[in-house]
Amino acid sequence: MRRYLFPLILGILGCAILVGLGVWQLQRMEWKEGLLDQIRTGIEAPPVPLPDQIDASMKYLPVVVSGTTTGQEIDVLSGSKEQGGGYQIVSGFETDDGRRIMVDRGFVPQEMRHAPRPPTRLEIRGNLHWPDEKGSATPDPNLSENIWFARDVPAMAGLLDTQPVLVVASQVQGDAQGVKPIPVAVEGIPNNHLSYAIQWFMIAAVWAGMTVALIWRIRQQKY
C-alpha cells in the first residue's frame, strides 16, 4: 500500500485543486452575468441630458445631445460578417450649449468612406463610452490617410479639438448621411468563464486518468 500512497495523494490533491478552479470559474461566470445584466439595464435606461461634469465612471450612461457635426471626422477600421468591411465614423460635434464633444455615429461600408459628410444638425440618443480597444499590438493610426485601428478617446479628442467625451449613437434624428448607428451592447463584453471552467474540469479528468494509470503501472511491477 505504501507504493500507492504518494501517487494517490498527489492525484487527489491535483484533482481537488483543478476542480476547485473550475468551480471558481463557474462562480465568476455567475458574477459576470450579474454584472452584464446591470450594465444592460444601465444602457437601456431613459436618457438624460449631457452632464456638466463627465468622467469615465459614467461609462454607458444613456444621454441625449442636440447640435451640429463639425465636418471633421475620424475613420476607425471596422466590420462584421453581416456588414462586411468598413469604418466607424467618429465626428466632432458641437452641442447647442457650445460644448465640443465626439459622436460615434456608426458604420459605413468601404465604398462610402469618402462620401461627403459636411456639417449637419442632429439630435442623438446614445451612451457615453470609453472603449478599451487599444492594446500593445494595436498599430498607431495612419494620420495621413485618417485610418484608425481602435477608438482611443483622449487621442481622438486631441486630434478633433474636443473634450475627451464620446457618445456612441443608438438613434439619430436628422440627416444621418448614410451612417448606420451601432449602439453600445453587452455582446461586445467578453464572458468566457464557462469555457475556462470546462477546460479546468477536463484537465482534472485527465489528471485523474493519469493517476489511475500510474497506480495501475505500479501494481503491475514485480517485487
C-alpha positions in Angstrom: 0.0 0.0 0.0 2.9 2.4 0.6 3.7 2.3 -3.1 0.3 3.6 -3.9 0.1 6.3 -1.2 2.2 9.1 -2.7 0.6 8.9 -6.3 -2.8 8.6 -4.7 -2.4 11.7 -2.5 -0.9 13.6 -5.5 -3.8 12.6 -7.7 -6.4 13.5 -5.1 -4.8 16.9 -4.3 -4.3 17.7 -8.0 -7.9 16.8 -8.9 -9.2 18.8 -5.9 -7.3 21.9 -7.0 -8.3 21.6 -10.6 -12.0 21.0 -9.8 -11.8 23.9 -7.4 -10.5 26.2 -10.2 -13.4 25.0 -12.4 -16.0 25.8 -9.7 -14.3 29.2 -9.2 -14.8 29.9 -12.9 -18.4 29.0 -12.6 -18.8 31.4 -9.7 -17.0 34.1 -11.8 -19.4 33.4 -14.7 -22.4 33.9 -12.4 -20.8 37.2 -11.1 -20.1 38.3 -14.7 -23.7 37.5 -15.8 -25.0 39.7 -13.0 -22.6 42.5 -14.0 -23.7 42.2 -17.6 -27.4 42.4 -16.6 -26.6 45.5 -14.5 -24.8 47.1 -17.5 -27.6 46.2 -19.9 -30.1 47.8 -17.5 -28.0 50.9 -17.5 -27.6 51.0 -21.2 -31.3 50.8 -21.8 -32.3 53.3 -19.1 -34.1 56.5 -20.2 -31.5 59.1 -21.5 -30.6 62.2 -19.6 -29.1 65.5 -20.8 -25.3 65.5 -21.1 -24.0 66.1 -17.6 -21.9 69.2 -16.9 -19.1 67.2 -15.4 -18.2 64.0 -17.1 -15.7 61.2 -16.2 -15.1 57.6 -17.1 -17.2 56.4 -14.1 -20.2 57.4 -16.2 -19.4 54.7 -18.9 -22.6 53.5 -20.6 -24.7 56.4 -19.2 -27.6 57.0 -21.7 -27.6 60.6 -22.9 -29.4 62.7 -25.5 -27.5 65.6 -27.2 -28.5 68.1 -29.9 -26.2 70.1 -32.0 -24.2 70.1 -35.2 -21.4 68.0 -36.5 -18.2 69.9 -37.3 -17.4 68.2 -40.6 -14.2 66.8 -39.1 -14.2 63.0 -38.6 -12.0 60.0 -37.7 -12.5 56.8 -39.6 -12.0 53.7 -37.4 -11.4 50.4 -39.3 -14.4 48.1 -38.5 -16.5 45.4 -40.0 -18.6 42.3 -39.3 -19.8 39.2 -41.0 -23.2 40.8 -41.6 -21.9 44.2 -42.8 -18.6 43.3 -44.3 -15.6 45.7 -44.1 -15.9 49.4 -43.5 -15.4 52.1 -41.0 -16.9 53.6 -37.9 -17.3 57.3 -38.2 -16.4 59.4 -35.2 -17.3 63.0 -35.8 -16.6 66.2 -33.9 -19.8 67.6 -32.5 -20.8 71.0 -31.1 -23.7 70.9 -28.8 -26.4 73.6 -28.7 -24.8 74.9 -25.5 -21.4 75.2 -27.2 -19.6 72.2 -25.9 -17.3 70.3 -28.3 -17.5 66.5 -27.9 -17.3 63.5 -30.2 -20.0 61.3 -31.5 -19.5 57.7 -32.8 -22.2 58.0 -35.5 -21.9 54.4 -36.6 -20.8 52.3 -39.6 -20.3 53.0 -43.3 -19.2 50.4 -45.8 -15.8 50.7 -47.6 -17.2 52.4 -50.7 -18.9 55.1 -48.6 -15.9 56.1 -46.6 -15.1 59.2 -48.8 -18.7 60.3 -49.3 -19.3 63.9 -48.4 -20.4 64.4 -44.8 -20.5 68.2 -44.3 -21.7 69.8 -41.0 -25.3 68.8 -40.3 -27.7 69.3 -37.4 -28.5 66.1 -35.4 -30.3 65.0 -32.3 -28.6 61.9 -31.0 -29.6 59.4 -28.4 -26.7 57.2 -27.2 -24.3 56.2 -24.4 -21.2 57.7 -23.0 -18.3 55.3 -23.7 -14.6 54.9 -23.2 -13.8 51.8 -25.3 -10.9 49.7 -24.2 -9.7 48.7 -27.6 -6.1 49.8 -27.9 -3.6 47.1 -26.9 0.1 46.6 -27.2 -0.3 45.1 -30.6 -2.7 47.7 -32.0 -1.0 49.8 -34.8 -0.8 53.5 -34.4 -3.3 55.4 -36.5 -2.4 56.3 -40.1 -2.9 60.0 -39.7 -2.1 60.8 -43.4 -4.9 58.5 -44.5 -7.1 59.2 -41.4 -7.4 55.5 -40.7 -7.5 54.4 -37.0 -7.4 50.9 -35.7 -9.0 51.5 -32.3 -11.1 54.1 -30.6 -8.7 55.9 -28.3 -10.8 58.7 -26.7 -8.0 61.0 -25.5 -6.1 60.8 -28.7 -9.2 61.3 -30.9 -10.2 64.3 -28.8 -6.8 65.8 -29.2 -7.0 65.5 -33.0 -10.6 66.8 -33.3 -10.0 69.5 -30.6 -12.9 68.3 -28.4 -13.4 67.3 -24.8 -12.4 63.7 -24.2 -16.1 62.7 -24.3 -17.5 60.1 -26.7 -21.2 59.5 -27.3 -21.9 56.2 -29.2 -25.2 56.9 -31.1 -28.1 54.4 -30.9 -30.7 56.6 -32.5 -30.2 59.7 -34.8 -32.7 62.3 -35.8 -31.7 64.4 -38.8 -29.6 63.7 -41.9 -27.6 60.6 -40.9 -25.7 61.0 -44.2 -25.7 57.2 -44.7 -24.1 56.3 -41.4 -25.8 53.4 -39.6 -25.6 53.6 -35.8 -24.0 50.7 -33.9 -25.4 51.0 -30.4 -23.4 50.0 -27.3 -24.3 46.5 -26.3 -23.2 44.0 -23.7 -22.5 41.4 -26.5 -19.2 43.1 -27.0 -18.1 42.5 -23.4 -16.4 39.1 -23.2 -17.7 36.4 -20.8 -15.5 33.3 -21.3 -15.7 31.8 -17.8 -17.8 28.8 -18.9 -15.2 27.7 -21.4 -12.5 28.3 -18.8 -14.4 26.1 -16.3 -14.8 23.3 -18.9 -11.1 23.4 -19.5 -10.3 23.0 -15.8 -12.7 20.2 -15.4 -11.2 18.4 -18.5 -7.7 18.8 -17.1 -9.0 17.4 -13.8 -10.4 14.4 -15.6 -7.0 13.9 -17.4 -5.2 14.2 -14.1 -7.5 11.6 -12.6 -6.9 9.3 -15.5 -3.1 9.7 -15.3 -3.3 8.9 -11.6 -5.2 5.7 -12.2 -2.8 4.7 -14.9 0.2 5.4 -12.7 -1.2 3.3 -9.8 -2.0 0.5 -12.3 1.6 0.5 -13.6 2.9 0.4 -10.0 0.6 -2.5 -9.3 2.0 -4.3 -12.4 5.6 -4.0 -11.2 7.1 -7.1 -9.7 8.7 -7.1 -6.4 
